[in-house]
Amino acid sequence: MTRAYQSLFDELRAYKHSRALAVAFSTGLVDAIGDRATTSDVAARCSMREDWTCSLLSVLADAEVVEKIEDTWRLTNKGKDAVANEALRAFAGYHFHCYEAWLDLSGRCSGRINGPGFHRRASRNAEFVRSYLSSMEAIARRNLPFLKERFHPNGTVIDVGAGPSTFCRHLVAEQRCRVTALDLPPITKEAQRLFGCPASFEWVAADFREYVPKQKYDALFCSHLLEYASKLELPAWLLRMAGFIRSGGIGAFLTFLRAPDSEQIAQLDLFELSTGVNGDILGHVCTRDELQEALRIAGASRITCKPLPKGASYPEYLVTCTWA
């Protein structure tokens, strides 16, 4: 078998490793190993069957997360790093639930399955919402130093598609502004339960496309929502957000951007299939030029684009602008 064919075979069965890793984190199996443990010890600590535990540990060994020493298992250095990484653990918890979304892939592609996607359906499940919010919170925290150095809003701020509203909650904690965090009802309900409602901060349950603000805000913050708009509808989304901001107000967007010559990742993550945030509309990962043009159509000026420190996902940027 050639190397190229081998890589395709590896890709086809990659879901096995992915699912095993997600289950290992969600069941606490990686923690149950401790310094070293037998299969029966791990099974007992996780209330799992011993034969299935043994098979799951073997998959983790193939992924080089654990290794077997005589009759006991222990974490490899790679496994120890994974266990200690809060963002990775939270991400694994979220994707433990997201696996279901990709089971709809053939139906979505053929049009046999339409309507609300996985994310909107799953948001009725509080456990899913907690996993989602915990994942986004852990990942967002690593970007806080970068954002606090480069985005300095004052006055009133609206956080559109807020999720845990990690950055804006930190702004409020530093008494730099007043924040309205806007997201879908199940998200804001669970976010308030998890993170509370600090002074000068409010959660608002609404789809931003239907939200009618009581005031014009001094600034807008939006993290990883733009990818869920199609290329054609993106200017309308931005124009809608511009309507929340006073003249001369500023906007800041965290978003993935692709290189101009990289057509292969134009829609790499199939955003609407993985989350269903935008119904049956396929999202689009813009180039820098595409996003700047969409912002200009929406009335923005003084547009800047700065890369965030490289993470585990696609190239990520902070895009700021001013609205007339």
Beta strands, then each sheet from edge to edge (+ up, - down):
strand 1: 66-69
strand 2: 72-75
strand 3: 155-160
strand 4: 177-183
strand 5: 201-205
strand 6: 217-223
strand 7: 245-256
strand 8: 300-307
strand 9: 316-323
sheet 1: 1+ 2-
sheet 2: 5+ 4+ 3+ 6+ 7+ 9- 8+
end
